[in-house]
């Protein structure tokens, strides 16, 4: 069973006197402090350049130090004044209760700060990135009026995958990415824990038809996206009936998927590079809008990453979800797996948006726990060894 996690809810809000960080709820009380962004546009460009270089196979030994510096400055700005005391007192209380502390950061009233790399928040007192700790997972939280409860699912979880590679856009090797995804989690299918189903035609009509015909729990999109400046939304590029590009906004997709109640999560996997970082990143904006429109959670991979990094992340995330773990812990485990593999900074690129208070998207009624470890080599029995010797 997962350990209990207490919630530490905070939001950045704009007032007539400027921006303030407000602790909406915590185990030890509430508080408010002024917020001033510690990062200039040049700082953000430098941080994104480090991510781009790492994604392009050009890592630098200085990048982890750079992101620690960025994360430390963000931490001190976010937890200014009494808020630092509230955070560490809450962590101590959670530790004494043998629990974790879940951090919910609501930026809906301060969209100007969405582009900041919150995933790299670095606590100098604990000497750790919060997003790499299962004891203090971080979520970009979107708070709404009604509560999101977990959905009861008998195995397997069903993931509907759209690989959109229209003829009017740059090719990115969609078939290879589909096969990589299968290779990453095929052992979950063998155990009937999670099944992948691919849209034969990645069209909006086919997506609606498949949602009407069966129950799906995750929608996974692989492809291109565009920024829409008027609505400040992301446009995902699907296909029309003859294979040309057709866009759908995050708002439209979120409304469509919200009507399919069993669907709890959307994963958006970018095949594009974006020089402007998270300023107007269409995958981040679309994920935000999808959750705002009612889907419980969305994961955005906002930039093209090496296949091995993406596979490592998704393998850990989907294994954890198939084990009915909360989505914030699943994403944290994915980040930790990426860091163990690369020892770089790409682990902070995936973004998690959620509106579920306890981050638990699925359960099976009694939260039956499967082993979420990777498959181990089969050890032949004595009978199998004897039979092999006979065949020789």
C-alpha positions in Angstrom: 0.0 0.0 0.0 1.1 3.6 -0.6 1.9 5.7 2.4 -0.6 8.4 3.4 0.1 11.8 1.9 -1.0 15.1 3.5 -1.8 18.0 1.3 0.0 21.3 1.1 -2.0 23.5 -1.1 -0.7 26.9 -2.3 -1.6 29.3 -5.0 0.0 32.4 -6.6 -2.6 35.2 -6.9 -2.6 38.7 -8.4 -3.9 41.6 -6.3 -3.9 45.4 -6.6 -0.7 45.3 -4.6 1.1 42.8 -6.8 1.5 39.0 -6.6 1.2 36.9 -3.4 1.8 33.3 -2.6 -1.0 32.0 -0.4 -1.0 28.7 1.5 -4.6 27.7 1.1 -4.3 24.7 3.3 -1.6 22.8 5.1 -1.3 20.5 8.2 -0.1 23.5 10.3 -2.1 26.4 9.0 -2.3 29.1 6.4 -0.2 32.0 5.4 0.6 34.6 2.8 3.8 36.2 1.4 4.6 38.5 -1.5 5.9 36.7 -4.6 8.4 38.2 -7.0 9.8 36.0 -9.8 13.5 35.5 -9.2 14.1 34.5 -12.8 14.6 36.9 -15.8 13.7 35.9 -19.4 17.4 35.3 -19.9 17.4 32.9 -17.0 14.5 31.0 -18.5 16.1 30.9 -21.9 19.3 29.5 -20.4 17.4 26.8 -18.5 15.5 25.8 -21.6 18.7 25.7 -23.6 20.1 23.3 -21.1 17.0 21.0 -21.6 17.2 21.3 -25.4 20.9 20.5 -25.4 20.3 17.4 -23.2 17.4 16.3 -25.4 19.6 16.7 -28.5 22.3 14.4 -27.0 24.6 17.3 -25.9 24.5 17.2 -22.1 26.9 19.2 -20.1 28.3 18.6 -16.6 27.3 22.1 -15.6 23.6 21.6 -16.3 22.6 19.9 -13.0 24.3 22.7 -11.1 22.5 25.3 -13.3 19.1 23.7 -12.6 19.9 23.5 -8.8 20.6 27.2 -8.8 17.4 27.9 -10.7 15.4 25.6 -8.4 16.9 27.1 -5.3 16.0 30.7 -6.3 12.4 29.6 -7.2 12.1 27.8 -3.8 13.2 30.9 -1.8 10.8 33.1 -3.8 7.8 30.7 -3.5 8.3 30.0 0.2 9.2 33.5 1.4 8.9 34.6 4.9 6.6 32.5 7.1 5.8 30.1 4.2 9.1 28.4 4.5 8.3 27.7 8.2 4.9 26.4 7.2 6.4 24.0 4.7 9.1 22.6 6.9 6.8 22.3 9.9 4.3 20.4 7.6 7.1 18.1 6.4 8.1 17.4 10.0 4.5 16.6 11.0 4.1 14.4 8.0 7.3 12.6 8.9 6.2 12.0 12.4 2.9 10.6 11.1 4.9 8.3 8.7 3.3 10.1 5.8 4.4 12.2 2.8 3.5 15.8 1.9 1.8 16.4 -1.4 2.5 19.8 -2.9 -0.3 21.4 -5.0 0.7 24.6 -6.8 -2.3 26.4 -8.4 -1.2 29.0 -11.0 -4.7 29.5 -12.5 -4.9 33.1 -11.1 -1.3 33.9 -12.2 -0.8 32.5 -15.7 2.2 34.7 -16.2 4.2 32.3 -14.0 3.2 29.1 -15.9 6.4 29.2 -17.9 8.6 29.0 -14.8 10.3 25.6 -14.4 8.5 24.7 -11.1 9.5 21.0 -11.6 13.1 22.0 -10.5 12.1 23.5 -7.1 15.1 22.8 -4.9 14.9 22.8 -1.1 18.3 24.0 0.2 17.5 22.8 3.7 16.9 19.2 2.6 19.3 19.4 -0.3 16.9 17.8 -2.8 14.7 18.6 -5.8 11.1 18.2 -4.6 10.0 16.6 -7.8 12.5 13.8 -7.2 11.1 12.9 -3.8 8.1 10.5 -3.4 7.7 12.1 0.0 7.0 15.6 -1.5 5.6 15.2 -5.0 4.7 18.3 -6.9 1.6 18.9 -9.1 0.5 21.8 -11.2 -2.9 21.8 -9.6 -6.1 23.2 -11.0 -8.7 23.6 -8.3 -12.4 23.5 -9.3 -15.7 23.4 -7.5 -16.5 19.7 -7.6 -14.4 16.9 -6.3 -12.7 14.3 -8.6 -12.9 10.8 -7.2 -10.9 7.7 -8.4 -12.6 5.5 -11.0 -13.0 1.8 -10.2 -11.4 -0.4 -12.9 -11.1 -4.1 -13.2 -7.8 -4.9 -14.9 -6.6 -4.2 -17.5 -6.3 -0.4 -17.8 -7.0 0.5 -21.4 -4.8 3.1 -23.2 -6.1 4.5 -26.5 -3.1 5.8 -28.6 -3.2 8.2 -31.5 0.0 8.5 -33.5 -0.8 11.4 -35.9 1.8 12.0 -38.7 -0.1 13.9 -41.4 1.4 14.3 -44.8 1.3 18.1 -44.6 3.7 18.2 -41.6 7.3 17.0 -41.0 7.7 13.3 -40.5 9.0 12.0 -37.2 9.0 8.2 -37.4 5.6 7.6 -35.9 5.7 3.8 -36.4 9.0 3.6 -34.5 7.5 5.6 -31.6 4.5 3.3 -31.5 6.7 0.2 -31.4 8.9 1.8 -28.7 5.8 2.4 -26.6 4.7 -1.3 -27.1 8.2 -2.5 -26.2 8.2 -0.3 -23.0 5.1 -1.8 -21.5 4.4 -5.1 -23.3 5.0 -7.0 -20.0 2.0 -5.2 -18.5 -0.1 -6.5 -21.4 1.2 -10.1 -20.8 -0.1 -9.8 -17.2 -3.4 -8.3 -18.4 -2.7 -5.2 -16.3 -2.6 -2.6 -19.1 -3.5 -2.8 -22.8 -2.6 -0.5 -25.6 -5.1 0.1 -28.4 -4.1 2.2 -31.5 -6.4 4.4 -33.5 -6.1 3.0 -37.0 -6.9 6.5 -38.3 -5.9 9.3 -36.0 -8.9 11.4 -36.9 -11.3 13.2 -34.6 -14.2 11.1 -36.0 -12.4 7.8 -35.3 -11.5 9.0 -31.8 -15.2 9.8 -31.0 -16.3 6.5 -32.5 -13.9 4.5 -30.4 -14.9 6.3 -27.3 -18.5 5.5 -27.9 -17.8 1.8 -28.6 -15.8 0.9 -25.5 -14.3 2.0 -22.2 -10.9 3.7 -22.2 -9.0 5.0 -19.2 -6.1 6.9 -20.8 -5.7 8.8 -24.1 -2.1 9.0 -25.3 -1.4 11.4 -28.2 1.9 11.4 -30.2 2.5 14.1 -32.7 2.8 17.8 -33.5 1.1 20.8 -31.9 0.8 24.6 -32.7 0.4 27.6 -30.5 -2.9 29.6 -30.9 -2.2 33.1 -29.7 -5.8 34.5 -29.5 -7.1 31.8 -27.1 -3.7 31.0 -25.6 -4.3 27.4 -26.2 -2.4 24.5 -27.8 -3.6 23.0 -31.1 -2.9 19.3 -31.4 -2.4 18.2 -35.0 -4.5 15.1 -35.8 -5.4 14.0 -39.4 -8.4 14.3 -41.7 -9.8 11.4 -43.7 -7.1 11.7 -46.4 -4.2 12.1 -44.1 -3.7 15.9 -44.1 -3.3 17.8 -40.8 -6.4 18.8 -38.8 -6.0 20.7 -35.6 -8.0 20.4 -32.4 -7.6 22.7 -29.4 -7.0 21.6 -25.9 -10.3 23.2 -24.9 -12.2 21.2 -27.5 -10.4 17.9 -26.8 -10.9 18.4 -23.0 -14.7 18.9 -23.5 -14.9 15.8 -25.8 -12.9 13.6 -23.4 -14.7 14.9 -20.3 -17.9 13.3 -21.6 -16.2 9.9 -21.6 -16.4 9.4 -17.8 -14.0 6.4 -17.5 -11.2 8.4 -19.1 -9.0 9.8 -16.3 -5.7 10.8 -17.9 -4.4 12.3 -21.1 -0.7 12.0 -22.1 0.6 14.4 -24.8 3.9 13.4 -26.3 5.6 16.1 -28.4 7.6 15.3 -31.5 8.6 19.0 -31.9 11.4 21.2 -30.7 10.4 24.7 -29.3 13.0 27.4 -29.0 10.7 29.5 -26.8 10.6 27.0 -24.0 7.4 27.0 -21.9 6.4 30.6 -22.8 3.9 29.5 -25.4 4.4 25.8 -25.5 1.3 24.2 -27.1 1.6 20.9 -25.3 1.7 22.5 -21.9 -1.1 24.9 -22.8 -3.3 22.0 -24.2 -2.7 19.9 -21.1 -3.7 22.8 -18.9 -6.9 23.4 -20.9 -7.8 19.7 -21.0 -7.7 19.5 -17.2 -9.5 22.8 -16.9 -12.3 21.4 -19.0 -12.8 18.5 -16.6 -10.4 15.6 -17.4 -8.9 14.7 -14.0 -5.2 14.8 -15.1 -2.9 15.3 -18.0 0.8 14.7 -18.5 2.7 16.8 -21.1 6.0 15.9 -22.6 6.5 19.4 -24.1 9.6 18.7 -26.2 10.9 16.0 -28.4 13.2 13.8 -26.2 15.5 10.8 -27.0 13.5 7.6 -27.4 15.2 5.9 -24.5 14.4 8.8 -22.2 10.8 8.8 -23.2 10.5 5.0 -22.9 12.1 5.0 -19.5 9.6 7.7 -18.2 6.5 6.1 -19.7 7.4 2.6 -18.6 7.6 3.7 -15.0 4.5 5.9 -15.2 2.2 3.3 -16.8 3.5 0.5 -14.5 2.7 2.6 -11.5 -0.8 3.5 -12.8 -1.5 -0.2 -13.5 -0.7 -0.7 -9.9 -3.3 1.9 -9.0 -0.8 4.3 -7.6 -1.6 8.1 -7.5 -0.6 9.9 -10.6 1.8 12.3 -8.9 3.7 9.4 -7.4 3.7 7.7 -10.8 5.2 10.8 -12.5 7.7 11.1 -9.7 8.8 7.5 -10.2 9.1 8.2 -13.9 11.4 11.2 -13.2 13.5 9.2 -10.8 13.9 6.5 -13.4 15.0 9.1 -16.0 17.6 10.6 -13.6 19.0 7.2 -12.7 19.4 6.4 -16.4 20.9 9.8 -17.5 22.1 11.7 -14.5 21.1 14.8 -16.4 18.3 17.3 -16.3 15.7 16.0 -18.7 13.8 14.4 -15.8 12.1 17.7 -15.1 10.8 18.2 -18.6 7.5 16.2 -18.2 4.7 18.3 -16.7 1.8 17.1 -14.6 -1.5 18.9 -14.4 -4.2 17.6 -12.1 -7.4 18.4 -10.3 -7.7 15.3 -8.1 -7.2 16.1 -4.5 -5.5 12.8 -3.6 -4.1 12.3 -7.1 -5.6 8.8 -7.3 -7.1 8.3 -10.7 -8.0 4.6 -10.5 -8.8 1.9 -8.0 -10.1 -1.7 -8.3 -12.5 -1.6 -5.4 -10.2 -2.9 -2.8 -6.9 -1.5 -4.2 -5.5 -4.9 -5.0 -1.7 -4.4 -5.3 0.3 -5.8 -8.1 4.1 -5.9 -8.1 5.2 -2.8 -10.1 8.8 -4.0 -10.6 10.1 -4.7 -14.0 9.9 -8.3 -15.2 12.6 -10.6 -14.1 14.3 -13.3 -16.3 12.4 -16.6 -16.1 14.2 -19.2 -14.0 13.6 -22.7 -15.6 12.3 -25.4 -13.3 14.0 -28.7 -12.8 11.5 -30.4 -15.1 12.2 -27.8 -17.9 16.0 -28.3 -17.6 15.5 -32.1 -17.8 13.3 -31.8 -20.9 15.8 -29.5 -22.6 18.6 -32.0 -21.9 16.4 -34.8 -23.5 15.8 -32.7 -26.6 19.6 -32.3 -27.0 
